[in-house]
Amino acid sequence: MNDTENLSEKAKSLQQLLASQQTLLLSTASGSGVPDLSFAPFVRDQAGCFYIFISELATHTANLLNNPQASVMFIRPESESNNLFARERAVFNCNGREIGRNERLYTTQLKSFQDKFGEVVRLLNTLTDFHLFALRPESGRYIMGFGQAYTINIKDGKVSPLNN
């Protein structure tokens, strides 16, 4: 297998990791810079943008409204990992934007949420404290294990060896 084929297989592994997840780990920061780590169910569009539908009761909502920078992580479950020091994972640095309820994109993505997560989304949509956010990746890293770190090309999903 040549290097191009090898990198193509790694990009496929990345897409399989993302497709295997229904939630993402979400890192945000408060206005004073205090970090917060949480999770949220997500959907993803064809362009690779992640969407989350979250309540004002959650700290991460206020954080995103005040500071649109966030990181998201997808990680292989412990039970599926051979070595817990080298779990497969992908991390994306994202720019967040609230999608207004009057935007066409809101309706489109809420339908995607309902298709993926069922009728609970219809109920959540009746609650005025829920906000839809688009988290657009700006950069990404994919770690397959020890010595296997890659930069993710956000435009096409290809990976290349991480340059230190």
VENNORDA-V377502 format. One line per field, one symbol per residue. ss: DSSP state (H for helix, E for strand, C for the rest). phi: phi as a letter, one per 20 degrees, with the letter a starting at -180 (. if undefined). burial: I if it has 16 or more other C-alpha atoms within 10 Angstrom, else O. Layout:
BEGIN
ss = ???
phi = ???
burial = ???
END
This chain:
BEGIN
ss = CCHHHHHHHHHHHHHHHHHCCCEEEEEEECCCCCEEEEEEEEEECCCCCEEEEEECCCHHHHHHHHCCEEEEEEECCHHHCCCHHHCCEEEEEEEEEEECCCCHHHHHHHHHHHHHHCCHHHHHHCCCCEEEEEEEEEEEEEEEECCEEEEECCCCCCEEECCC
phi = .efffffffffffffffffeddccecdccfgenffccbbbfbccefeneecccceffegffffffebffbcccccfggfddfcfecffacccecdebfeffeegggfffffffffednfgfffgffefeececedefdbbccdeqgmcdceefffcmfdbgfef
burial = OOOOOOIIOIIOOIOOIIOOOOIIIIIIIIOOOOOOOOOIIIIIOOOOIIIIIIIOOOIIIIIIIOIIIIIIIIIIOOOOOOOOOOIIIIIIIIIIIIIOOOOOOIOOIIOIIOOOOOOOIOOOOOOOOIIIIIIIIIIIIIIIIOOOIIIIIIOOIIIIOOOO
END
